[in-house]
C-alpha cells in the first residue's frame, strides 16, 4: 500500500526516493516527473497481517465476524504527517458499469457525512500545536458531483477484468491530465485537500500487491500516489462493488448493498483524512509522513481498530439516513461514531477548546474574530482573534496590539486622532453623462474618505441648509475616485463634499455648520 517516500520532512521533491521498494516505471502520459512505486519490502503491518487501511474480506457467505480484529489496547499516535483539513471528496466511478444505485446516492453521502455528528468530534486528531506537525484542523468537507471515467483498462462490457493498484494510480493521473478529474488542490498549509473515492464495477478484480486481492483478502483500501512535477500527493481510496460482485458477501452486515457501501466508504474516508500520506511511508512501522496510526499494538489506523464487520451505526443529515462504521477515539477510549465537539478557542478562551488553524479563517474564525493566531510564541496561539501580528486585519489605520497574558485578547487599537486636513475636490467627465469626483488631501493621517452629494437648487432656496439639501452618500470609507452617473434636473445642479476618515474618527466637511447639517440629513455616510 506504500508508494515511495518523501525524502525530507515538509518537502515535496520531483523525484521520490524509494527506501525499500522497486520502481515500476515512469508514466508515459505527457506529464513531467510523475512516477509510481509499489510493492515495498518493508511496510507497516497490522496484527491481522493486513496493510493499514484495508477493510478485510471475511469469507463467502459470512455476513459478520464473531470477534473484533486481532488488536488489544489500541492507542493512536501522531507521526507528524499531513491531514486532509477541509476535504473535497471526488466520487470516481470506474466506467458506466458501476452500480446505478451507488452512482445515484454516494455523492450525497460524502457531502453529508463530513458535515455530520460523525465528523465534528474528529477534531481530537487535529495537528495544531503538535510538534512536529502540520498545524491542520479536521474541518467540514465539501461534496462533489460524481465523475464517470472512461478508463484504459476494465472499460464497460462486463467481462471479468484484472487491475493492479498501479493501474488505478496510472488512470487517476491520466484522468487528471485529461481534465476529466479535478486536479488535487492544496490547503492553506500547503497540503493536499482532495480525496478521490474510486468505486468499481462488479466485474473488476483488484490486486494491491501480490498476495493482497479483492474479495479474497480485502474489500477496500486507501493509498497515496503523486501527480505533476512537484509530486502533489494523490489521496485516494479503492472501493469494490457490494451489489452483485464477488464482494457482495463478506464485506459488511448492513441490510442493503448501499448500506455496506457507505459503511466501507466511511472507513476509508476517515483514514484518508487522518493518515492521507500512508502510501508514502516505506518504514516497517508508522513514521513520517504518516499521520495517525498505532505502532504499539499494530492495530492499524483509526477505522481498522473498530472494523468488526458488524452492522454500523447510522447518521441522519437533512432527513437522509446513512450507515457508517464506528472508529476509534483516543479521548473516549472506545469505538464510536459520535463524541464531544469542543468549541474553537477564541480570544481569552484558550483552555478546554480546540485550537484553530488557518483553515478556520473566515469560517469558524468569523465576524470580529476573523483570523487564527498562528504565531506559536503568542500566548493566544491557536485562538480566533480580531487580528494577529501576521496579517494585522485592522481597519482604517488601527494597529494590532499583541497580548502578553491570556487574560487579554489581541485587539485592534487606534493611536490616531481624527483627520484635520483639508480635502480639495476635482470633477471630470470620463464619459458623457458621468461625473468623476476626485480629490487630494492636505494631510497624512487619512486612511479613507466619505463623499456626499446634494441638490444645488435646494441649497440655494434654503439659504444654505445642508440638512435639507444633502441627498446621497456617494461613498463611505472609500479611497476614490467616485463616478456619479446621476443627472441633475433641468435648471438645477449637484454639489459634492468629501471628508477624511481614519480609525480615530471622521474629519470635517470644511465647517462645523456643514457637518451638523449633513449629519441631520440622514445621508452622512455613517
N, C-alpha and C positions, 0 to 999 in steps of 0.2 A: 504494500500500500504506500510505500515511500518513494518519492520521485526526486532524488537528488537532495542537496542541502546547500543553503546559502552559506558562503564562506565566512562572513563576518556578521556579528550581531548588529541589527539595524541597517545593514547594507543590502542593496539589490545589485547583483552583478549581471553582466551579459553572458557569462559562461559559468554555469553551476559546477562546483567540484563534487564529484561522486566519491564519498569516503569509502564505501564498500559495496558499490553497485556497478552494474555494467551499462554502457551506453547502447541504446537500441538504434539510435540514428537521429540525424537532423532532419526535420520535416521539410520536404520539398514543396512548400506551399507559397513561395514567394514572399515569406516573412523572414526578415533577418534575425539571426541569433536566437532561434527557437529550438530547444532540444527537449527530448523526453527521456526519462530514465525509468527503469522498472527492475524488479527482482533483486533488491539488495540482499546481501548475505546476512546482514545483521540489522534487525529492526525490532522495535518494541513488540512484545507478545503478551497476550492476556493469559491468565491462569488456565483458561479453557483451550489454549492453543491457537485461538483466532487472532487476527490483527485488531488493533484498536478501531472502533467504529463499525465493525461488522455486526449486522443482525444475523444471528445463526439460523440456519435451516435445521428443523428439528425432526425431520423424517416424514415420509409419505404417509398420510392418514393420521398424523399426530397433530392435533389442533392446539394442544397446550402441554408444556412440560409439568412435571410434578414439583420441581425444585427451582430455586433461583440459580443463576450462574455460579460456577465454582469460584467464589470470592468471599472472603471474610474480612471484616474490619476495614471497609473502604475508607480512603481519605484522599481526596483530590488535592494536588499541589499545582502551583503555577510555575512554569518554566521560562517565563519572560517573553514568550512569543506573542504574535498578534491575536486579537479577537476580531470578530466582524461586528462593528459598532452599531450601525444602523442598516441592517441587511436589505439589499434589493434582491428579491428572490425571483429568478427566471425559471419557470417551468418549461423544460425542454422535452418534447415528445419525439422519440426516435422513429419517425415515419408516420404515415397515416394509418398504420395498423395498430397503433396504441389504442387501448380500450376507450370507447366513446364516453362512457360514464365517467371514467377518470379524467379525460380531457375536459369535460364539461364542469367538473367540480373542484379539481385540485388547485387551480389558481386562486379560487376564493378561499380555500382552506389556508393557503400560505399567507394571503392578505389578512385573514382573521387571526391566525394563531400567534403572530408576532405583535398583535395588539390586544392580547387577552390576558386573563389572570395567569395563564400558563407561562407567560413571558416576563411579567413585571418583577417577579422576585429573583430572576436570574442576575440581578444587579449584585448579588453576593459574589459573583465571579468577575466583576469589573477588575481592570488592572490599574485604575487610577490610584496613585500613591504607593504602588508596589515597585520594588527595585530589585533586579531590573524589571522593566515593564514598559508598556506602550501607552499608558495614560488614556485608555479607552474605557468607555462605559457601554454596557449592553443595553441598547435603546430600542424602541419600537421599530419594526421593519416596514418595508414598502412592498406591496404586491405588484405583480407584473403580468400582463396577458401571457398565456401560454404560447410557445413557439413550436410549430411542427416543422422539423427539418427534413431535408432530403439527403440522407447520408450516402456515402460511397459504399458502405457495407451494410448488409441487412436492410436493404431497401424493401418497400412494400411487396407483398406477394404471398406471405405466409409460410414459405418453405423454411425448415429448420436452418438456423444460421448461427455461426460461432463468432464471438467478438472477444478481444482481449481488452484490458484496461488501457493499453497503449492505443488501441483503435479508438476508444472513447475520447482520450485526450487529443489525438490527432483530429478527430472530427469536430470537437469543440473549437479547437484553434482554427480549423478550416472554416467553420461556420461564422466565427467572429471575423475572420479575414474577409469573408464574402459579404459581411454586413447583415447576414440573416439573424445573428445573435448580437445583442449589445456587447460591446467590449467591456471588460472589467474596469470598474471605476475605483478611485481611492477616496478615503475619507480625509478629514482634516488632520489626521495624524500621519497620513501617507500610507495607510494600509488598505488592503482590498475590502470593498464593501459589497461586492456582487457574489451571489451564490447561484450556481446552475444546478437545479434539481432535475436530473435526467431520468425519464421514465421510458421503459422499453416495451416493445410489443411482445405478445406471448410466445412467438417463435424464436426469440433471441436467447441463446446461451452465452453467458459471460464468464470469462476466466480472469481473475485478478492477477494471480501469479500461478505458476504450475503447482497444482495441489490445492488451489482455492477456487472452487467452481460454484456458479449459481445453482440453487436448488439442490445442491449436494452438500455444500459447506456453508453457504451464506444466502441470505435473502436480499441484502443491500449492504452498501458500504459508502464511506465518503473518502475523498482523496484530494490531492493538490497537484496541479500542473503549473506550467508557466507560459506566458504569452508575451510576444513582442521583444524588441531589442533591449528592454530594461527588465525582462523576466518578471513581469507583474504576475503574482500568483493567480491561478485559475482555481477557485474553490468550487468543488462540485460533489454531488452525490449520485450514485448509480442505484436505481430502484427498479426491481423486476416487476413483472406482471403477476398479480394475485387473483385475477379473474378466471382465466382458463389455462394459463401456462403451467409449466412444471412446478412453480412455486405456489400454486393455488392452495395447497395444503402444506402445513409445516412452518408457516411464517407468522401466524397470529391466530387469535381466538375470537376476534370480533365476529358479529353475526353476518356481516356483509363483506365482500371483497373491497369495497370502498373504505369501510372501517379499518380493515387490515392495512390498506394503503396509507391512510392518514396516520395511523399508529406508527408504522415503519418510517414514514416521512418525518414525523416529529422527532424520532430518534436521530435520524441523520441530520436534521436541521439544527437541533440544539448542539450537536457535536461539531458541526461545521462552523458554528458561531463561537464556541468556546475553545476549539482546537483546530482552526482552519488550515494551519501550515504543517499538520502532522505528516503530510506527504513529502515534506522536505527535511524530515528528521531521519537520519540514517544511523543513529546510535542504537545500541542494543536496548537502551532504556529511553524514557522520555527525556529530552534535552532540547534546548533552544534549536530551532524556532517553534517547538511545540508550545501549546498554551496550557490547558488544564488536563491533567492525567494522574494516574496512580502508579507510582514506582514502588510503593511499599509492599503492596499485596498483589500486584499485577492484575488489578481489577479493571483496567481499561479506562474509558472516558466516562463522561457524566451520564450517558444513557446506557452504556454497556453494563454498568453496575446493577441497573434495575431492569434489565431485559429478561424477564421471566417467561415471556410468551403468553402470559395470561391476558384476559380482556383488559384493555386500557381504561383510563379514566375518560370522562367527557368534559368538554368545554362548550359553552354556548356564547356566541357573539351575534348580536342583532337577530336573534331568533334562530340562528343556524347552529346545529349541534354536531360536534366532531369528536372522534376518538383520538386520544393522544397517549403516548407511553409515559409512565412515570420516569423521573430522572432523579439523580442523587443530589441531595442538599447537604453540604458540609455543616451549615449552621444548624439545620434541624436534625442532622444525623439520621436521615431516613430517606427512602424513596417517596417521591411526592410529585404532584402536578400543580401545587399551589404553595404559597408561603407569603410571609410579610414583605411588603414593598416599602422600604424606608423612604421617607421624604428626602428630597435633594437638599444638600447643605446650602444655606442661603444667609449671607450676612453674618450675624453673630451666632447663628446656629451651626456649629461645626462638630457636634458630637451626636451620636445616635441617628446619623443620617448618611446617605450615600454621597460620595464626592462626585462633583460634576466633571465633565470632560469638555473639550472644545466642541464635541457634537451636541452639547446642550445649548450652546449659544443660539439665541433666537427661538429656542423650543422650550425646554424646561427653564432655562435662564431667559426670562421674558419680562416685558414691562420695564420698570425702573431698574431691575437687576438683569441686564441684558447680556452679561458676559460671565465666563467662568474664570476665576482666578487661577492662572496656570503657572504662577511663579512658586515653585516649591519652597522658597525661602520666606514667603509671606505667611503670616500667622493664620490667614484665612484661605490658605491653599485648598483648592477643590470646592470652594463655595461660590454660589452665584452672587454676583455683586453688581453694583451700579457702574463700576468702572474698574479697570486694572491698570497696572503700570505698563503692561504690554501694549494695550490698544487705547487707553485713555479716552473712553467713549463718553466724553463730557461735552455738553453743548455750549455754544456762544462764548468760548474762551475760558470756561471754567477749567480747573485743574483737578486731577485725581489725587486726593490726599490718602496716602497709604497708611493703614492702621498699624499700630505697634503692639496691640493687645487684642485677644479675641473678644474683648468687651466692646470693641468698636468696629464698625464697618468701614470699608474703603468707600469714600463718598466724593462726589463732585462738589468742589467748593470754589467760590469766586473770590478773587482778590482785587477785582477791578471795580472802579467807580463807574457810574453811568456815563455814557459818552457826552462830551460837551462841545465837540467840534461842529462847525457849520457845513451843511451839505449844499453844494452848488449843482443845479439841475441843467440838463440839456435835453432838447427834444429834436428828433429827426423823423423822417418818414421813409422807412426801408422799402415799403410797397404802398401803392395808393390806398388810402383809407385806413392805414395803420400808423399810429404814433408810437415811436420808440423812446421811452424815457430812460435816460442815463444820468449819472451823477458822479461827482468827485467829492471826497470827504477831506475836510481840513483838519484831520487828526489821525492818531494811530491806535485809538482804543476801541474802534468799532469792529464787530465780527459779522454783522448782518444789518439789514435795513428794512424799515417799513415804508410803504408808499400808499398814499391815499389820493383819490380823485374827487372833485366836486363840480357843481354846476355854476358857471360864471354868472349867469343871469340871476340865480338865487342869491349869490353872494352880493351882487350889486343891489338888488331890490331889498335885501335885509340889512343893508348898511354894514356889511362885513360880519354877519352872524355865521360863523363856521359850523355851529350846531345844525342850522337849517340847510347849509349849502354843501356839506360833506355827504357824498352819496355812496362811495365804494372804497373798500380796502383792496387795492390792486395787488399788494404783495406783503406778506408778513414773514419777517425773518429771512428775507431773500438777499442775494448778493447782486442781483440785477444783471443786465438791464431788463426792463419790462416792456412788452409790446401790448398796446391797447388798441383793439380793433373797433371799439365803440365809436360812434359818430354823433357829435352834438346836434341838437335840434337846430333847424334853421334860425338864424338870428341870435344864437347863443354860442357858448363855447365851454371848454373844460379848463379847470385849473388843477395843478398837481403839487403835492408837497411830499418830501422824503425826510425821515429822521433816522439817526444811527441807533443801533441796539448792541448790547453785549450782555454778559451774564450778570452784570451789576445793575442792569435796568435799561430803560429806554431814554433816548435823548429827547430833543425838542424839535417841534416843527417851526422853529425860529422865534417863537414868542410864547409866553405863558398864556396869553389870551387865545391864541390859536390852539394851543394844547388843550385848554379847558373846553373850548367849543367843539373841537373834533372828538374829544372823549365823550361829550354829551350827545354826539350824533348817533352813536352806536356803530360807527364804521371806523373805529380807531385802530384796527389790526392788533387787538389784544388777544 
